[in-house]
Amino acid sequence: MVLAALWPRRLARYRRSFLPPSASTFSAERTRARLPRAFRWRRSPHHHFFRPITHKDEVHARFVTGGTGHSGSHIIPELIAAGHEVTGLARSDASAAALSALGATVRRGDLQDLDGLKEAAADSDGVIHVAHRQDLLPFGGMDAVAAAEIPVMLAYGEALAGTGKPLVVAGSVGSSGQLGRRATEEDPALFVDDEHRGTLRVRNVVETTVIGLAEQGVRSSVVRIANIAHGTSDRAGFLPMLIALANERGFAGYPGDGANVWNAVHIRDIALLFRLALEKGEAGRYWHAVEDEGIPFREIAEAIGSRLSLPAVSIPLDELMLPGYFGFMANIVTQSYPTSNVITREALGWEPTHPGLIADLDNGHYLPEGRS
């Protein structure tokens, strides 16, 4: 009781000691301003004195593009749950409503409004970019999508140069190529030349542009996302395509002996990694959003087939390029991308906690009702 009675008076004397000698009255706000940030206080609604600011009191404003998409719709809730204030870019009324439902502040605009993007980035404490110009795919393919993204990255760079603020951009585990070993976060994106036009590799130039912004004082990094990013919001990824093919053809196909490996990660673990990269990722780094580091394609086909009560069947490699089972995916399904996540785990403390690919097939959001 005695200590409780003396505490307010001692605290008042402590605050007054920071005032200049000429001050005749106590000013809480003036005293607060003179203290180092770590020792400042905020008024508590439950007490008559001020409480110190802690790390949890730090609120950062984040700008997110692609916030209503497969990954963005999980990234925003992840950020908000960790105490960040999020502003999302919305091109349409529907997107604006979806962002509001997620708890984000809405900023109207699109990826063509470079001045607007620069302003949004400059007003924020960091940017996560997971949006793409999907509207360009039918006309110009990946070449057009990648070309449209470069000016966006440069706009972010102009807005964030010299600030040390983070810019985290979505990339692909395939950007470092098929190395004959597990790809690591230290493997750079492969060079892009004219011979790569029309392929997924053309987007590598976006990744290298982002990494290069580190030299301008931007804490830029790229999160390389696994071949399969699975979860409840996955409606157009490789896994739904493979399931649809199996249903249509009556069997689950795999190329050759199916020994080539793909990697996978749950979408909610991707969201966690984006947050960690934003909060503490170093500049100029790649991070690997990969949980299942290498699953033989045959095992993926067998898992799909068993859950659909369909056989898993090998497609001879010499038939893959003919019009048939895999269609436009023929070039993709033969690729092998064993990938390591060791550096990402150690540097950022990222630990995936959600179901792996095979287990997620049993969660009911991929397979037709009654066929799981």
C-alpha positions as CSV (number, residue, x, y, z in Angstrom):
1,M,0.0,0.0,0.0
2,V,2.8,2.4,0.9
3,L,4.6,1.7,-2.4
4,A,1.4,2.2,-4.3
5,A,0.9,5.5,-2.7
6,L,4.4,6.7,-3.4
7,W,4.7,5.5,-7.0
8,P,2.7,8.3,-8.7
9,R,4.7,11.0,-6.9
10,R,8.0,9.4,-7.8
11,L,7.0,9.0,-11.4
12,A,6.0,12.6,-11.5
13,R,9.4,13.7,-10.2
14,Y,11.0,11.4,-12.8
15,R,9.1,13.1,-15.6
16,R,9.8,16.6,-14.3
17,S,13.5,15.9,-14.3
18,F,13.4,15.9,-18.1
19,L,11.9,19.4,-18.3
20,P,14.2,22.5,-18.6
21,P,14.8,24.4,-15.4
22,S,12.6,27.3,-16.7
23,A,9.5,25.2,-17.0
24,S,7.0,26.2,-14.3
25,T,4.4,23.5,-15.1
26,F,4.6,19.8,-15.9
27,S,3.7,18.9,-19.5
28,A,3.4,15.2,-20.1
29,E,3.6,15.6,-23.9
30,R,6.7,17.7,-23.7
31,T,8.3,15.2,-21.4
32,R,7.4,12.3,-23.6
33,A,8.9,14.0,-26.6
34,R,12.2,14.5,-24.7
35,L,12.6,10.8,-23.8
36,P,14.4,8.3,-26.0
37,R,11.7,6.4,-28.0
38,A,12.2,3.1,-26.0
39,F,11.5,5.0,-22.7
40,R,8.5,7.0,-23.8
41,W,5.0,6.2,-22.4
42,R,1.4,6.2,-23.5
43,R,-1.6,6.9,-21.4
44,S,-3.2,3.7,-20.2
45,P,-7.0,3.7,-20.2
46,H,-6.9,1.7,-16.9
47,H,-4.5,3.8,-14.9
48,H,-3.8,7.5,-14.0
49,F,-0.1,7.2,-15.0
50,F,1.6,6.5,-18.3
51,R,2.9,3.1,-19.4
52,P,6.2,2.6,-21.3
53,I,5.9,1.9,-25.1
54,T,7.0,-1.7,-25.8
55,H,8.0,-3.4,-29.1
56,K,4.4,-4.5,-29.4
57,D,3.2,-0.9,-29.6
58,E,5.1,-0.3,-32.8
59,V,2.6,-0.2,-35.6
60,H,3.8,-0.3,-39.2
61,A,1.8,0.7,-42.3
62,R,2.1,-1.8,-45.1
63,F,1.1,-1.6,-48.7
64,V,0.0,-4.8,-50.4
65,T,-0.9,-5.5,-54.0
66,G,-2.7,-8.7,-55.1
67,G,-4.4,-8.7,-51.8
68,T,-7.5,-10.6,-53.0
69,G,-5.6,-13.3,-54.8
70,H,-4.5,-16.8,-53.8
71,S,-1.6,-15.7,-51.7
72,G,-2.6,-12.1,-50.9
73,S,-5.9,-13.1,-49.3
74,H,-3.8,-15.0,-46.7
75,I,-0.9,-12.5,-46.4
76,I,-3.2,-9.6,-45.3
77,P,-4.8,-11.5,-42.3
78,E,-1.3,-12.7,-41.3
79,L,0.0,-9.1,-41.3
80,I,-3.0,-7.8,-39.4
81,A,-2.9,-10.5,-36.8
82,A,0.8,-9.5,-36.1
83,G,-0.2,-5.9,-35.5
84,H,0.5,-4.3,-38.9
85,E,-1.8,-1.8,-40.5
86,V,-2.5,-2.8,-44.1
87,T,-3.6,-0.9,-47.2
88,G,-4.5,-2.9,-50.2
89,L,-4.7,-2.0,-53.9
90,A,-8.1,-2.4,-55.4
91,R,-9.0,-2.0,-59.1
92,S,-12.7,-2.9,-58.8
93,D,-15.6,-2.5,-56.4
94,A,-15.5,-6.3,-55.8
95,S,-11.8,-6.2,-54.9
96,A,-12.4,-3.2,-52.6
97,A,-15.2,-5.1,-50.8
98,A,-13.0,-8.2,-50.4
99,L,-10.1,-6.1,-49.0
100,S,-12.4,-4.4,-46.5
101,A,-13.7,-7.8,-45.4
102,L,-10.1,-8.9,-44.8
103,G,-9.6,-5.9,-42.5
104,A,-7.4,-3.8,-44.9
105,T,-7.8,-0.1,-45.8
106,V,-8.6,0.2,-49.5
107,R,-6.6,2.3,-52.0
108,R,-8.2,2.4,-55.4
109,G,-5.9,2.1,-58.4
110,D,-4.2,-0.5,-60.6
111,L,-0.7,-1.6,-61.7
112,Q,-0.6,0.9,-64.6
113,D,-0.9,3.9,-62.2
114,L,2.9,4.2,-61.5
115,D,2.5,7.6,-59.7
116,G,-0.1,6.1,-57.5
117,L,2.0,3.1,-56.7
118,K,5.0,5.4,-55.8
119,E,2.8,7.4,-53.6
120,A,1.4,4.4,-51.8
121,A,4.9,2.9,-51.3
122,A,6.3,6.2,-50.0
123,D,3.5,6.5,-47.5
124,S,4.0,3.0,-46.2
125,D,6.6,1.4,-44.0
126,G,7.1,-1.4,-46.5
127,V,5.5,-3.1,-49.6
128,I,4.5,-6.7,-50.5
129,H,3.9,-7.2,-54.2
130,V,2.1,-10.3,-55.3
131,A,0.0,-8.9,-58.1
132,H,0.4,-9.6,-61.8
133,R,-1.2,-8.3,-65.0
134,Q,-3.1,-11.4,-65.7
135,D,-5.2,-9.5,-68.3
136,L,-2.1,-9.5,-70.6
137,L,-1.7,-13.3,-70.8
138,P,-4.2,-13.9,-73.6
139,F,-2.5,-11.3,-75.8
140,G,1.2,-11.3,-75.0
141,G,1.8,-14.2,-72.7
142,M,4.4,-14.2,-70.0
143,D,6.5,-11.8,-72.0
144,A,3.9,-9.1,-71.7
145,V,3.2,-9.8,-68.0
146,A,6.9,-9.6,-67.1
147,A,7.5,-6.4,-69.2
148,A,4.6,-4.7,-67.5
149,E,6.0,-5.6,-64.1
150,I,9.5,-4.0,-64.5
151,P,8.2,-0.4,-64.4
152,V,6.3,-1.2,-61.2
153,M,9.4,-2.5,-59.5
154,L,11.4,0.6,-60.6
155,A,8.6,2.8,-59.3
156,Y,8.8,1.1,-55.9
157,G,12.6,1.6,-56.0
158,E,12.2,5.3,-56.7
159,A,9.8,5.7,-53.8
160,L,11.8,3.6,-51.3
161,A,15.4,4.4,-52.3
162,G,17.7,5.2,-49.4
163,T,15.0,4.4,-46.8
164,G,15.9,0.9,-45.9
165,K,12.2,0.0,-46.0
166,P,11.3,-3.5,-47.2
167,L,10.0,-4.5,-50.6
168,V,9.0,-8.2,-50.8
169,V,8.0,-9.6,-54.2
170,A,6.7,-13.0,-55.2
171,G,9.0,-15.1,-57.4
172,S,9.3,-18.8,-58.5
173,V,11.5,-21.7,-57.3
174,G,12.1,-22.4,-61.0
175,S,14.0,-19.1,-61.6
176,S,17.4,-20.7,-60.8
177,G,16.8,-23.5,-63.3
178,Q,17.3,-27.2,-63.1
179,L,20.7,-27.6,-61.4
180,G,20.9,-31.3,-60.9
181,R,20.9,-30.7,-57.2
182,R,18.8,-29.0,-54.6
183,A,18.5,-25.3,-55.4
184,T,19.3,-23.0,-52.5
185,E,18.5,-19.4,-51.7
186,E,22.0,-18.4,-52.8
187,D,21.4,-19.5,-56.4
188,P,20.6,-16.5,-58.6
189,A,17.8,-16.3,-61.2
190,L,19.0,-17.5,-64.6
191,F,19.8,-15.0,-67.3
192,V,17.0,-14.3,-69.8
193,D,17.7,-14.1,-73.5
194,D,15.6,-14.0,-76.7
195,E,15.5,-17.8,-76.8
196,H,13.4,-17.7,-73.6
197,R,10.6,-15.6,-75.0
198,G,7.2,-17.1,-74.3
199,T,8.5,-19.2,-71.4
200,L,8.1,-18.8,-67.6
201,R,11.8,-17.9,-67.5
202,V,11.1,-14.4,-68.9
203,R,9.9,-13.3,-65.5
204,N,13.4,-13.9,-64.0
205,V,14.2,-10.3,-65.1
206,V,11.6,-9.1,-62.5
207,E,13.4,-11.0,-59.8
208,T,16.8,-9.7,-60.7
209,T,15.4,-6.1,-60.8
210,V,14.0,-6.5,-57.3
211,I,17.3,-7.9,-56.0
212,G,19.2,-5.0,-57.6
213,L,17.2,-2.4,-55.7
214,A,19.1,-3.4,-52.6
215,E,22.0,-1.3,-54.0
216,Q,19.7,1.7,-53.9
217,G,19.0,1.4,-50.2
218,V,15.8,-0.7,-50.4
219,R,15.5,-3.8,-48.2
220,S,14.3,-5.8,-51.2
221,S,13.9,-9.5,-51.4
222,V,12.1,-12.2,-53.4
223,V,10.0,-15.0,-52.0
224,R,10.4,-17.9,-54.4
225,I,7.1,-19.8,-54.2
226,A,6.9,-23.6,-54.7
227,N,5.6,-25.4,-57.8
228,I,2.4,-26.1,-55.9
229,A,1.0,-23.6,-53.4
230,H,-2.0,-25.5,-52.0
231,G,-4.8,-24.6,-49.7
232,T,-8.5,-23.6,-49.6
233,S,-8.0,-20.7,-52.0
234,D,-6.2,-22.7,-54.7
235,R,-8.6,-22.7,-57.6
236,A,-6.4,-22.3,-60.7
237,G,-3.0,-23.7,-59.7
238,F,-1.3,-26.9,-60.9
239,L,-3.0,-29.2,-58.4
240,P,-6.6,-28.3,-59.5
241,M,-5.4,-28.7,-63.1
242,L,-4.0,-32.2,-62.4
243,I,-7.1,-33.3,-60.6
244,A,-9.3,-32.0,-63.5
245,L,-7.2,-33.8,-66.0
246,A,-7.5,-37.1,-64.1
247,N,-11.3,-36.7,-63.9
248,E,-11.5,-35.9,-67.6
249,R,-9.2,-38.7,-68.8
250,G,-10.2,-41.4,-66.4
251,F,-6.7,-41.9,-65.0
252,A,-4.0,-39.8,-63.3
253,G,-1.0,-39.5,-65.6
254,Y,2.7,-38.9,-64.9
255,P,5.6,-38.4,-67.3
256,G,7.9,-41.4,-68.0
257,D,8.9,-43.1,-64.7
258,G,7.6,-40.1,-62.7
259,A,10.9,-39.8,-60.9
260,N,11.2,-36.0,-61.5
261,V,10.4,-34.1,-58.3
262,W,8.1,-31.1,-57.6
263,N,8.0,-29.1,-54.5
264,A,5.0,-27.8,-52.6
265,V,3.9,-25.5,-49.7
266,H,0.7,-24.6,-47.9
267,I,-0.6,-21.2,-48.7
268,R,-0.8,-20.1,-45.1
269,D,2.8,-21.0,-44.6
270,I,3.6,-18.8,-47.6
271,A,1.8,-15.9,-45.9
272,L,3.9,-16.4,-42.8
273,L,7.1,-16.3,-44.8
274,F,6.1,-13.0,-46.5
275,R,5.5,-11.4,-43.1
276,L,8.8,-12.6,-41.7
277,A,10.7,-11.4,-44.8
278,L,9.0,-8.0,-44.5
279,E,9.8,-7.7,-40.8
280,K,13.4,-9.0,-40.7
281,G,14.6,-10.2,-44.1
282,E,18.0,-8.8,-45.3
283,A,18.3,-6.8,-48.4
284,G,19.1,-8.5,-51.7
285,R,18.1,-12.0,-50.6
286,Y,16.0,-14.9,-52.0
287,W,13.7,-16.8,-49.7
288,H,12.3,-20.3,-50.4
289,A,8.6,-20.8,-49.7
290,V,8.9,-24.6,-49.9
291,E,7.8,-27.2,-47.3
292,D,7.8,-30.5,-49.3
293,E,11.2,-30.1,-50.9
294,G,10.9,-32.8,-53.5
295,I,8.0,-35.1,-54.2
296,P,8.3,-37.5,-57.1
297,F,5.7,-36.6,-59.7
298,R,4.6,-40.3,-59.7
299,E,3.6,-40.0,-56.0
300,I,1.5,-36.9,-56.7
301,A,-0.3,-38.8,-59.5
302,E,-0.8,-41.8,-57.4
303,A,-2.2,-39.7,-54.5
304,I,-4.7,-38.0,-56.8
305,G,-5.6,-41.3,-58.5
306,S,-6.2,-43.2,-55.2
307,R,-8.5,-40.4,-53.9
308,L,-10.5,-40.4,-57.1
309,S,-10.5,-44.2,-57.4
310,L,-8.6,-44.0,-60.7
311,P,-5.4,-45.7,-61.8
312,A,-2.1,-43.8,-62.1
313,V,-0.7,-44.3,-65.5
314,S,2.7,-43.5,-67.1
315,I,2.7,-41.3,-70.2
316,P,5.8,-42.2,-72.4
317,L,8.1,-39.3,-72.8
318,D,8.0,-39.5,-76.6
319,E,4.3,-39.0,-76.5
320,L,4.3,-36.0,-74.1
321,M,4.6,-33.4,-76.9
322,L,1.7,-34.8,-78.9
323,P,-1.8,-33.5,-78.3
324,G,-2.9,-35.6,-75.5
325,Y,-3.0,-35.9,-71.7
326,F,-1.0,-32.9,-70.5
327,G,-1.6,-30.5,-73.3
328,F,0.2,-27.1,-72.7
329,M,1.6,-28.5,-69.5
330,A,3.7,-31.1,-71.3
331,N,6.9,-29.0,-71.0
332,I,6.3,-28.3,-67.4
333,V,5.5,-31.7,-65.9
334,T,8.8,-33.2,-67.0
335,Q,10.9,-30.6,-65.1
336,S,12.5,-31.5,-61.8
337,Y,13.0,-28.9,-59.0
338,P,14.4,-30.3,-55.8
339,T,14.7,-27.2,-53.5
340,S,16.2,-26.5,-50.1
341,N,14.7,-24.2,-47.5
342,V,17.5,-24.4,-44.9
343,I,18.7,-20.8,-45.3
344,T,15.1,-19.5,-45.1
345,R,14.4,-21.4,-41.9
346,E,17.7,-20.4,-40.2
347,A,17.7,-16.7,-41.2
348,L,14.0,-15.9,-40.6
349,G,12.9,-18.6,-38.2
350,W,10.3,-19.8,-40.6
351,E,8.7,-23.1,-39.6
352,P,5.8,-24.4,-41.8
353,T,3.0,-25.8,-39.6
354,H,0.2,-26.6,-42.0
355,P,-0.5,-29.9,-43.9
356,G,1.8,-31.0,-46.6
357,L,0.6,-31.6,-50.2
358,I,-0.5,-35.2,-49.9
359,A,-2.2,-34.7,-46.6
360,D,-4.0,-31.6,-47.9
361,L,-5.7,-33.7,-50.6
362,D,-7.8,-35.2,-47.7
363,N,-9.0,-31.8,-46.4
364,G,-12.1,-31.7,-48.7
365,H,-11.4,-28.5,-50.7
366,Y,-9.8,-30.1,-53.8
367,L,-11.7,-33.3,-54.6
368,P,-15.4,-33.6,-55.7
369,E,-17.8,-34.2,-53.0
370,G,-18.0,-37.9,-52.1
371,R,-14.7,-38.7,-53.8
372,S,-12.1,-38.0,-51.2
